[in-house]
Amino acid sequence: MVYSPLRSFGRFVLAACAVSLGVASLGAQTPSTAAPAGPNPSRFDLFTGYSYFGAHGQLKPLGVNYSSIDLGAIGSGAYYFNKYFGGEVNFVAHPDGKNDGLYSASAGPIFRAPMQNFTLFAHGLAGGAKLVGPNSYRSFQYHNPWTWGPTLTAGGGMDYDLPFWNNRFSFRLFEADYRYVHANFGPYNPPPSGPTGGRANLSGVDLSTGIVTHFGHIIPPPPVTFSCSASPATAYPGDPITVTGTAANLNPKKTATYNWTTDGGTVSGTENTANVTTTNLAPGSYNVKGHVSEGNKPGEMADCSAPFTIQQFQPPTVTCSANPSTVAPGDSSTITAQGVSPQNRPLTYSYSSTAGSVTGNTSTATLNTTGAAPGTITVTANVVDDKGQSASCTATVTVNAPPAPPAPTTSALCSINFERDKRRPTRVDNEAKACLDEVALNLQRSSDAKLAVVGHSASNEKGADKAAASRAVNTKDYLVKEKGIDSSRISVYTGPQDGKTVTSTLIPTGATLDETGLTPVSESVKAVPRTRRAAVHHKKK
């Protein structure tokens, strides 16, 4: 067979174009948002796929060219010691070329560069190759047996991470390796008889594509963490407490189990929440401990602790107010007591007061001030919870003094006219009796009242002052003698009024007579009897 380097090169270019087209197609179909959040390179990669070997070389000294092998399979396993470096074992089979066949097993270092959604790699391998052929020369047929020889491989490629099954698989877009193979078939034996022998030094390119399966991770999964908290963190005996645990970094493919313990009260729950019963729990500080597990390996379990405090029952508090806070004697006021128990314990109310009377046994009561003296009344409200703890408060109510009675005033009574008796213009006549009887009756009704009698005279009357005084004195005399009024209760005056009259003014206790223009009558003025006794004339003998 005649060696044709152009044909080999054309096959290589054709394969490279096909791989490039596949890369472009996948890139166009994959949206940028499909990239994983961040690469976590695998620990072990297993690659299987198709391989094309573009051979270049001759069997010497016969001078027969080896041809490219279109059909082949490749398998390799790479174990990585860290994110970038590892060791690889490679096996390639090209069993059925046109005039040859090749098997190789190699091992060596591999280097990779993990990206967001693809990986670049390069490797250098050394091993053994099992080569056969060429098996035709001109018109002669011959056969060289399978022979092992050394092989060297160097190259690299690109893997694209498939966005499903948690990036378990990648598609090897291409792997392009340069391969050198040396084979010694023994002493040369020219055709046409038997194996020809000779030596072969092959160099060529291996083009491969296929599927890479990933196992494990260089960066181990983060350990499980567990945090928990109690709500409320501070409570009273008997209050329920809920503890909530939050586990992170759990493997969604595994089932997590939860366990809870406590050094105070009773805890129950098998999920990420637990309930603590604190009935009869003494005041103090306690802890609830939680444990989450999804396996027995390190990092697959974690613990947490949530503290809580039980505090002593607190006494209630109470505030008081009075409405209205100022009342008139005998009025009522509403007392309001607002009691609060920190533990919402039931409360009992009672009331007492320094005066008056208070009724009620709820948050409101009524103060009755009937019979209470003017001043301040203090009302005390007491609240007691079912634990015997108590509190009290006070409210004050002011009872105003009753209003002072109006100051007594004088009142004018009836008047007497002395115009009718021209001959005795100061005499109290019978017509005046009706008026004076009414005056006497008023004095009798008000035993502590006094009377002012004021006599007046006409402006043209002779001896006006004397006449006015006589009229007043005669009026008093009638009331004393005829009606039995104590004379000390009657005062007589003369006044400036123009007319032959007597006016009377009742003066209750506490009232004051306005004496403006009045003149007290001297005691030297004597009363004239209403009826003068007839004179007795004796005849001379």
C-alpha positions, 0 to 999 in steps of 0.5 A, a space after each residue: 500500500 502506498 502511503 498518502 500523507 494528504 489523505 491522513 491529514 484530510 481525515 484529521 481535519 475532517 474529524 476536528 471539524 466534526 468535533 468543533 461542530 458538536 461543541 458549537 451545537 452544544 454551546 448554542 443549546 445550553 443557556 448561560 443560566 444553566 451553569 452550576 453555581 460553582 465547580 466541585 471537581 470529581 475525585 475519579 473520572 471514568 471515560 468510555 467512547 469512540 477513538 480514531 487513530 490516524 497512523 503515520 509510519 512504515 514497516 522497515 525495511 520492507 517500506 510498507 505504510 500503515 494506514 489510519 484505523 477508523 474504528 476503535 474504542 477507548 476507556 480510561 480512568 483518572 484518579 485526582 489527588 487534588 483539584 488539578 492533578 491526578 493519575 490516569 490509566 488508558 486503554 485503547 483498542 483499534 482491532 480492525 484496520 485496513 492492514 493493521 491493528 493496535 491495542 495500547 495500555 498506558 498510564 501517566 499524570 493528568 492535569 485539569 483546569 475545572 471551569 464553571 461548566 466545562 473542564 480542560 485537561 492535558 496528560 502524558 502517558 507511557 505504556 505498551 502497545 500491541 501492534 500487527 501488520 501491515 499484512 499486504 505488499 503488492 501482490 503478495 500476502 504476508 502476516 506479522 504476528 501481534 507484537 508488544 512494544 512501547 508507546 508514548 502518548 501526549 495530548 488533552 481535551 475538553 469535557 462539557 458538564 451535562 446539566 442533569 443528575 447533579 452533574 454526574 456526567 460530562 460529554 467529552 467534546 474532544 480528546 486529541 492525543 499524539 501517539 508514538 508506537 515502536 514495534 519489533 517484529 524480529 529479523 527481516 524476512 523478505 516476501 513472499 514467504 512467512 512473516 516479513 519481520 522488521 521494525 515499525 515506528 508509528 506516530 499519529 493522532 488519536 481523536 476520541 469522544 464519549 461520555 465521562 462519568 464522575 465519582 466523588 468530589 475533591 471538595 468533600 461535602 460540608 459537615 452537617 450543622 445543627 442550631 436550635 433555640 427555645 421560645 420563649 427563652 424565659 418562662 414561668 412554671 407550667 408555661 409550654 416551651 417550643 424548641 426549634 432546630 435548624 439543620 444545614 448541609 443535609 443530604 437530600 437523598 438521605 433521611 435525617 433523624 432527630 433526638 431531643 433531651 433536656 435536664 429540666 421538665 419533659 421533652 417530646 418530639 422526633 422532628 426538628 421541633 420539640 415541646 418542653 413541659 415545665 409543670 412543677 419545674 423549679 426556678 432556674 436555668 436549663 438546657 434542651 439538647 438536640 441531635 440530628 443524624 443522617 449517617 454514622 460517618 464524621 460530618 453526618 451528624 451534629 448537636 445543638 443546645 438551647 438554654 431556657 430559664 424558669 423564673 419565680 412567679 411574680 406578684 401582680 401589679 395594680 393601679 387605681 383611679 376614681 371617677 369623679 375624684 371630687 364629689 358633693 356630700 352624699 354623691 358616689 364615685 366609681 373606683 377602677 382597679 386595673 390588676 395585671 398578673 405577669 403570669 396571667 394568673 386569676 385575680 380576686 379584688 377587694 376594697 376598703 375606704 377610710 370613710 363612707 362605704 365601698 361596694 364591689 368585688 371586681 375591677 370596679 367598685 362604688 364609693 358612697 359618701 353618704 354620712 361622710 364628713 367633708 374632706 379626703 376619703 382614701 379607697 384601697 384596692 387589693 388584688 390577690 392571685 391564686 398563688 396568694 401573691 397580692 398587690 394594692 393601690 389607693 385612690 382618693 376622693 374629695 368630698 366638698 363641704 356643703 355650700 354655706 346658706 345664704 346670708 340672712 337679709 332684712 325684709 320689709 313688713 307692712 306700713 301704718 298710715 296716720 293720716 286719718 286721725 287729724 286730731 291725734 296724728 300719732 295715735 295707733 288706730 284700729 285700722 293699723 291693728 291688722 298690719 301690726 297683728 301681721 308684724 307680731 305674727 312674723 316675730 312669733 314665727 321667728 323667735 330670734 328675729 328683731 324688728 325695726 320700727 321707723 316713724 316718719 313725718 310730713 314735710 309740712 308738719 309742725 313738730 315733725 321730728 317729735 311726731 315721727 318719734 311718737 308714731 314709732 314709740 306708739 307702734 312699739 308700745 302696741 306690739 309690746 302691750 297688746 301682742 306681748 312682744 319682748 320690747 328688747 326685740 324692737 328698735 325705734 327710729 325716725 326716718 327721712 320718708 315724707 309722710 305720716 307713716 310708720 314702716 317696719 322691717 324684720 331683722 333675722 339673726 345674722 342680718 344687719 339693718 341698713 341704718 342709713 338716714 335713720 335716727 334712733 329715738 331717745 328713750 325720753 319719748 314716751 308712748 301715748 295710750 291708744 285710749 285716754 281715760 275721761 277726766 272727772 269734774 267735781 262740782 264745788 259745794 
